[in-house]
Amino acid sequence: MIIVKNNNKERRSNRDLGLGCFFILTKSRKVVSIMFLAREEKEVLYVYGCPSLENTRRRLGMVCMLMVDPVTKANACSLRNKLAELDCQLRYYFIYAEVREELGDLIYKGDVA
């Protein structure tokens, strides 16, 4: 299994997946979309996520109940639903690491509130 990005170019690492589009190229050369994360969903994952998929699902469930801002609540619920469909801990870890790397640089520069 090889993780690839948008133009079906093969990638052997999780780098350069900055658009939030994650794909898997199966042995039969079919591209299957895993998940697409919007910018706001990435921010929610950055704040409330952790390397463990199960713990992130639990946190997002609690956060969705406690949030009062309707836009952020919708983004958190959308992310929680996408993570509910994800079954592989390793895939989630690659997504989490990429989001942390991408948004970590932006937060330290002051581009993200």
Summary of the structure (lengths in Angstrom):
residues: 113
radius of gyration: 14.4
end to end distance: 36.4
largest distance: 45.7
contacts: 294
relative contact order: 0.16
helix: 54%
strand: 15%
